[in-house]
Amino acid sequence: MSQSAATKEQTRTYVARAERVVSHHVVEISGPTTNAFRSRIRNVSSTGMLIDHLGQISVGDVVSATLPGAGAIIGTVVRLKDARAGVRFIKAISLAAYRAA
């Protein structure tokens, strides 16, 4: 490992992943740069969700949806892989309220 790689490795800080709740809800996803489509939510955390997609969205797209127990959310697509998209919420939601729905 090079000196710079070793230094970079030493300065990494561990950030715990937010708790995730497995989900089977299907919601309508829409946004200013994408046509509306229905998608299954795979999992939800207080800071984001993993959804199914068939190429309707791109990294950087701003999307909105209405989640059971959490109401309307707005988020940004932060990753795409294997027909799934990671969406980071603009504002955190309550997992307790989502679970209760």
Contacts in CASP RR format, 6 or more apart in sequence:
PFRMAT RR
TARGET T0000
AUTHOR 0000-0000-0000
METHOD contacts of the structure
MODEL  1
MSQSAATKEQTRTYVARAERVVSHHVVEISGPTTNAFRSRIRNVSSTGML
IDHLGQISVGDVVSATLPGAGAIIGTVVRLKDARAGVRFIKAISLAAYRA
A
1 9 0 8 1.000
17 45 0 8 1.000
18 45 0 8 1.000
18 46 0 8 1.000
18 47 0 8 1.000
18 48 0 8 1.000
19 45 0 8 1.000
19 46 0 8 1.000
19 95 0 8 1.000
20 43 0 8 1.000
20 44 0 8 1.000
20 45 0 8 1.000
21 43 0 8 1.000
21 44 0 8 1.000
21 45 0 8 1.000
21 95 0 8 1.000
21 98 0 8 1.000
21 99 0 8 1.000
22 42 0 8 1.000
22 43 0 8 1.000
23 40 0 8 1.000
23 41 0 8 1.000
23 42 0 8 1.000
23 43 0 8 1.000
23 44 0 8 1.000
23 49 0 8 1.000
24 40 0 8 1.000
24 41 0 8 1.000
25 40 0 8 1.000
25 41 0 8 1.000
25 67 0 8 1.000
25 68 0 8 1.000
26 38 0 8 1.000
26 39 0 8 1.000
26 40 0 8 1.000
26 41 0 8 1.000
27 38 0 8 1.000
27 39 0 8 1.000
27 41 0 8 1.000
27 65 0 8 1.000
27 66 0 8 1.000
27 67 0 8 1.000
28 36 0 8 1.000
28 37 0 8 1.000
28 38 0 8 1.000
28 39 0 8 1.000
28 65 0 8 1.000
28 66 0 8 1.000
29 36 0 8 1.000
29 37 0 8 1.000
29 38 0 8 1.000
29 39 0 8 1.000
29 51 0 8 1.000
29 53 0 8 1.000
29 56 0 8 1.000
29 57 0 8 1.000
29 63 0 8 1.000
29 64 0 8 1.000
29 65 0 8 1.000
30 36 0 8 1.000
30 37 0 8 1.000
30 63 0 8 1.000
30 64 0 8 1.000
30 65 0 8 1.000
31 61 0 8 1.000
31 62 0 8 1.000
31 63 0 8 1.000
31 64 0 8 1.000
32 62 0 8 1.000
33 58 0 8 1.000
33 61 0 8 1.000
33 62 0 8 1.000
34 56 0 8 1.000
34 57 0 8 1.000
34 58 0 8 1.000
34 61 0 8 1.000
34 63 0 8 1.000
35 56 0 8 1.000
37 53 0 8 1.000
37 54 0 8 1.000
37 56 0 8 1.000
39 51 0 8 1.000
39 52 0 8 1.000
39 53 0 8 1.000
40 51 0 8 1.000
40 52 0 8 1.000
41 49 0 8 1.000
41 50 0 8 1.000
41 51 0 8 1.000
41 67 0 8 1.000
42 49 0 8 1.000
42 50 0 8 1.000
42 51 0 8 1.000
42 52 0 8 1.000
42 84 0 8 1.000
43 49 0 8 1.000
43 50 0 8 1.000
44 50 0 8 1.000
44 67 0 8 1.000
44 93 0 8 1.000
44 95 0 8 1.000
44 98 0 8 1.000
45 95 0 8 1.000
46 89 0 8 1.000
46 92 0 8 1.000
46 93 0 8 1.000
46 94 0 8 1.000
46 95 0 8 1.000
47 88 0 8 1.000
47 89 0 8 1.000
47 92 0 8 1.000
48 75 0 8 1.000
48 86 0 8 1.000
48 87 0 8 1.000
48 88 0 8 1.000
48 89 0 8 1.000
48 93 0 8 1.000
49 67 0 8 1.000
49 86 0 8 1.000
49 87 0 8 1.000
49 89 0 8 1.000
50 84 0 8 1.000
50 85 0 8 1.000
50 86 0 8 1.000
50 87 0 8 1.000
51 84 0 8 1.000
51 85 0 8 1.000
51 86 0 8 1.000
51 87 0 8 1.000
52 83 0 8 1.000
52 84 0 8 1.000
52 85 0 8 1.000
53 80 0 8 1.000
53 83 0 8 1.000
53 84 0 8 1.000
53 85 0 8 1.000
54 83 0 8 1.000
55 80 0 8 1.000
55 83 0 8 1.000
57 63 0 8 1.000
57 77 0 8 1.000
57 80 0 8 1.000
57 85 0 8 1.000
58 77 0 8 1.000
58 80 0 8 1.000
59 77 0 8 1.000
59 78 0 8 1.000
59 79 0 8 1.000
59 80 0 8 1.000
60 76 0 8 1.000
60 77 0 8 1.000
60 78 0 8 1.000
61 76 0 8 1.000
61 77 0 8 1.000
62 74 0 8 1.000
62 75 0 8 1.000
62 76 0 8 1.000
62 77 0 8 1.000
63 74 0 8 1.000
63 75 0 8 1.000
63 76 0 8 1.000
63 77 0 8 1.000
63 87 0 8 1.000
64 72 0 8 1.000
64 73 0 8 1.000
64 74 0 8 1.000
64 75 0 8 1.000
65 72 0 8 1.000
65 73 0 8 1.000
66 72 0 8 1.000
66 73 0 8 1.000
67 73 0 8 1.000
67 93 0 8 1.000
67 98 0 8 1.000
67 101 0 8 1.000
68 98 0 8 1.000
68 101 0 8 1.000
69 97 0 8 1.000
69 98 0 8 1.000
69 100 0 8 1.000
69 101 0 8 1.000
70 93 0 8 1.000
70 94 0 8 1.000
70 97 0 8 1.000
70 98 0 8 1.000
70 101 0 8 1.000
73 89 0 8 1.000
73 90 0 8 1.000
73 91 0 8 1.000
73 93 0 8 1.000
74 89 0 8 1.000
74 90 0 8 1.000
74 91 0 8 1.000
75 87 0 8 1.000
75 88 0 8 1.000
75 89 0 8 1.000
75 90 0 8 1.000
76 87 0 8 1.000
76 88 0 8 1.000
76 90 0 8 1.000
77 85 0 8 1.000
77 86 0 8 1.000
77 87 0 8 1.000
78 86 0 8 1.000
78 87 0 8 1.000
78 88 0 8 1.000
79 85 0 8 1.000
79 86 0 8 1.000
80 86 0 8 1.000
END
